[in-house]
């Protein structure tokens, strides 16, 4: 069964710190990987998408990397701010899902203390 | 910027009642999805829809569920006879037919079954 795991489940850091969120997935036959942000009781905002042929993607203070062979992705957040407080979800689209359904991890709940 | 919209934002229904959740995908998108998130759990795939038919469904999507694209803009999820365990946030997503196949999510409908 294809599984996506995220660690840590929760993280609390002081403002300004750089941090790394981890995502691991079974089965390296992925098509792409998306990182999402979810605020409490809200929808999913796509942050970054990495195709299986790519190693990393950057958007502002966010950098996501992908290592297919080890089944890992990381989301790096530079100079964290209180507004970054949210749950971050990793989701994988596997090759054998014909219409690219996403398999989600359980998320990392991030709290950035001012 | 175009976005996926969902109505209603919150629906309360009694067990055994039928509910219809509505979504308006982004206008040039071709692939449509429903996901759900039970409180405190992972986001789970329910069904994908393309070219007016279901292309993939999970084991959660049993005979109580159905989807429809009744016109050129709406995409609906119907639950025929709701159960307590159907209480969840339901997310609609859509994407184009072009690489990198990024999925865009709506804000969700919170369904509460009493």
Interface residues (C-beta under 8 A of the other chain):
Chain A: X31 X32 X34 X36 X41 X42 X43 X44 X45 X46 X49 X51 X89 X91 X93 X97 X98 X99 X100 X101 X102 X103 X104 X105 X106 X107
Chain B: X31 X33 X35 X41 X42 X43 X44 X45 X48 X50 X55 X56 X58 X89 X91 X95 X99 X100 X101 X102 X103 X104 X105 X106 X107 X108 X110
